[in-house]
């Protein structure tokens, strides 16, 4: 009788369900991408969780981790993750749908705006291109914040694809239009290799402010001048700067009325020359320093983080979908990282003894901002791992920007004369190659 009672209790006992620690993240992603189907949202959740926790974009590592978290077979999870980025005709079933990455660009930027905390109503976008060996070139528009770059729109093309990038850049900017409130100041930064008059005008048409660097081999005339002359005359030596309204470029087709900001800071090999539509007293050349953060974002996607450079995908559409998963993971990690960084206690060396090394360093401190020893993306990943170890639900953070730079400081390390000579030789070699290519093209 006792044995029968025990068996009946065992049959009646129900297994205790484990808490869904991904619930808050599922709600966040489904809210941000409400236009996606339930299966597409769930796949994006699983991909972003796996990337954030493993620190890798490799499907094998992610499926092994999720199999443990979801208590499912590893092969089943692997196939589910794989089908998420496949084309519709490559999937099984009757209700096959292909994820349109471009439909996610606007919602992704809108999500970042919603997570933007504090009273800062300024945001900086950086345009840049990154390559993966001789296979892919990715054109990306990134939000730069606290030393990180978060992609919000991108286009993957073959590394050796011919043709102009203009339609791609115009399309990416078009997908983002209307997602930033009109009362915000939007700065769009790009390096010398991307400058074009049509890009300047396309940014202005969106209601944003271009902040585009140009080469020094350009002529311009300031207000009141009749002749064009080289812009290098305004910053002849290190330590000089100039700003004003100019007509830039001699050719009528490329001529542009704009504001020119120039600064040759001590320690830099060349001056900065920036074109913008902002008034000279409303712009600061030091803001261009924000553009370097996009390169930190590319590093987080490659060798410094997700290891995208190890991927072997042969289809551009699949690469673009993987970038969506990495971008969503980056939003999550950076939001937690900026929140954690802002809560770090401020250093107070003045409370230390007079002979303490920190007090001595404070007296010799330069105007350079303090070094960020850990990127916000990696700090955010550590926050997620700590939550798992403490058996907590995975948190969702807020994006807390820092103040834009107001002064341009000298680099910590300056290039040696030997390095400078090597760079000049490389530039001269490239000039000769381009000249020879133009001659061959004219002869053909």
ABEGO torsion letter per residue (X at the ends): XAAAAAAAAAAABBBBBBBBAAAAAAAAAAAABAABBAAAAAAAAAAAAAAAAAGBABAAAAAAAAAAAAGBBAAAAAAAAAAAABBAAABBEABBBBBBAAAAAAAAAAAAAAABBEABABBBBBBBBBBBEAABBBBBBBBBBGGBBBBABBBBBBAABBEBAAAAAAAAAAAABGABBAABBBBBBBBAAABBAAAAAAAAAAGBBBBBBBBABBBBBBBGBABBBBAAAABABBGBBBBEBBBBEABAAABBBBBBBBBBBBGBABBBBBBBABBAAABBAAAAAAAAAAAAAAAAABAABAGAAABABABAAAAAAAAAAAAAAAAAAAAAAAAAAAABBBBBAAABBAABAAAAAAAABBABBBBBABBAAAAAAAAAAAAAAAGBBBBBBBBBBBBBBABBBBBABBBBAAAAAAAAAAAAAAAAAAAAAAAAAAAX
